Amino acid sequence: MNYNLLENITAVEISTVIVKEIVDEMFIPWEVYQAIYYLSRSDLEQSTIGWSLRNRYLQLRRQLELAYCLLLVDPNSQLYNRTQTAEIKRDLSILSQKNAAWETIPTRLPAPIPSGRDQTMSSVNRLFKDHQFINVLQQLNQRKVALDRRDRILRDSVHQNNITDTTYAQTSLQLNGKIINRYSQAILGRSDRDLLLQLHEQSTTTGEQQWRGLVQFLLSLIAK
């Protein structure tokens, strides 16, 4: 089993957030892929998204391209493409940088919607059958959801002091044993601070129990 994949799927993140309403979130790969694939500097400049967040959105698009290229040059990946390995490796040094240079590289990702009569959805469907790519897509979707929430907060704050959609506490459990706790300064001034921290602690405890069970299950599979 690929160690990076194992590390990603066994990482657990618990966040305590106050929101205006609870909306069921369903991960639909094609919709997420389409939303990130079409992110571009020109479209973002014409959108209502705050300028301070636009580069963060563009990083999602860069990371999607980078993840795909890494799979194309990985002999252990189902998406491995031996004929393009040398060319892709030359671009990786550019794609791995956060500056705008990567935007000049032609994309290798298949279009979500085929533009030509001879093109089909087979390339996109092949992507969605690759577990490593879907894992990356899920992580990028979580970051996009967080950015979308942040953008709503910024727009609402222009009119009022909005305290919803704010992450007050966050804990990450990682395969290497690291436990990372983050607390927003905004929680210090809340009257229900103790309740929020208690709820977060209970969620963290439950998440850690599930995390340990998942790791033990995966280790048992590897042992077999």
N, C-alpha and C positions, 0 to 999 in steps of 0.2 A: 504494500500500500504506500502511495506517495506520502512522505512525511508532511509536506506543506498542506496537502489536502486533509490529512488527519488532524493537523493543528487547527485548521480553520473550522472543521465541522465539530470539533470538541471544545471550541471557545464559546463561552456563554456570556451574554451581556444583559444585565438587569437595570432598567431605567425607571425612575419614578417621575411621572409627568402629570401636570394638571392640564386638562384639555377642556375645550368648550363642549364637545360631545364625543362619545366613543363611537368610532366608525370601524366596522369590520374590514380588515385588510386581507386581501387575497392576492397571492403572488401568481401572476400570469406571465410567464417568461416572455412571450411575444410582445405584450404591452410594455413591459419594462424595457426590453431590448429596443423597441421602437422609440420610446421616450428618450433614452440615452443616446441612441445612434444619431438622432437628428439634432442633438445639441451642437450649436455652432456659435462662433463669436458674433456673426452678423445677425442671427436670429435673436440672440440674447440682448443685443444692443437695441433691438426694436421691441423687446418685450417690456413688461412692467416689473420684472425682477430687479431688485435693488442692485446697483452697480457694485456694491461691496461683496456681493455673493456670486457675481457672474463668473469670475475666475474659478471659483470652487465648483460650479456646474461644469465648466469646461474640463476640469480635472477628472470628472467622472467619465467624460468621453475619451480622454487620453488613457485613463486606466483600463477602460474596456478594450481599446485598441491594443494596448500593451499586453493585457492578459491573453488576448486572442493570438498575438504574434508569438508569445512565449509558448503557447500550446502547439503552434505550427512548427516550431523548431525542437520540440520535445519528442524524442523517439518513442517514449512510453505513452504518449498521448494518442488518442483515437483520431485527432485532427492533424497529426504529423504530416508535413509536406516536405519531402526530401528535396524536391526540385527547386524550392524557393528558400531553402535554409540559409545559403550564403547571403542572398539579398536582404532577407529579413534581419539577419544578425547585424548587418551594417546599419539598419534603421533603429535597432534596439537602444543604442547609446543616446539617440535623440529622443525616442519615446520615453526613456526613463527619466528625462529631465522635465521639470515643471514649467520651463519657459515656453514661449509660443512657437518655437521652432518646429515642434511636432505637427503643427497644423498645416505645414507645407508638404507633409508626406501623404501621398495618395492612400486612402483607406483600403485595407484588405478585407474588412468585414463585409459579409454579404448584406445587401440591402434588405430591410424587413419586407418591403413590397417590391417584387420584381418589376423593373421598368420596361423590359423588352418582351416581345412576343415569345422569343425562344427561351427566356429565363423562367425558372420555376422556383418553388419554395424549398426545394430539396436541400440547398446549402444551409438555409436557416434552420430547417428541421433537423439537420445533422448536428448543428450546434446544440440544440436543445436536448439531444440525446447524450451529450457529453456531460458527465457529472461534475467535472472540474469547472467547466465553463458555467454551468448553472449555479454552482457554489459562488463563483465570482459575481455573477449577475445578481444573486440574492444580496450579497454584501453591498454592492453598488446601489441596489434599490433602497436598502436601509439608509444609506448616506443621502440619497436623493430625497427620501421622505423627510429626513431631518432638515435638509436644506429648504424644502418646500415649507416646512413648519416654521423655520426661522424667517423665511421671506414673509410669511403671513404676519408674524409678530412685528417685523419691521414696518410693514405697511399699516398695521393697526396702531402701532405706537405713535404714528403721526397724528392720530386723532384722539387717542386716549392712552392711559397707562395700563397696558394689558398685562395681566399676570397669568393668563392661561397659555397653554402650549409651551410651557417652560420646563426644561428638565432640571429638577432640583437635586436629584441624587442618581448616581450611576456607578455600577460595579461590574467589572469585567473579570471573568475567571478564564485562565488560559492553560493550555496543555502543559506548559513548562512550570506550572505551579504558581505563577504570578497572579496576585489578586490586586486589582487596581480600583481604588475608590476615588470618585470625584463628587464634590458637593458645590452647588451653586451658592454664591454669596447671598443671593436673593432669599434663600431659605432662612437665613438668620433673623430676618425681620418679620417672619410669618408667625401668627399666633398659634397655628396648628403645626408648628415645626416638629414637636415631639411625636405627633401622630404620623406625620409624613416619614420621619426617620424610622419609626417603629414598623410601618408598613414596608418600607424599603428593606429593612433588616429581615423581616419575615420572608419577603420575596427572594432575597439573596440566599437565605438558608435553604429554601425549597429548590432554588436554581442549583445550588451547590450539590444537593443530594441527587438531583437528576443528572448533573454533570458527572459526578463520580460513578453513577450507574452506567452512563453511556461509555465512559472511558474503560470501565471494567469489561463491558460487553465487547468493545472493539479489541481490547487486549486478548480476550478469550478467543476471538475470531482469528487474530494473528497467530496465537499459540497453536491453533488447530491447523 
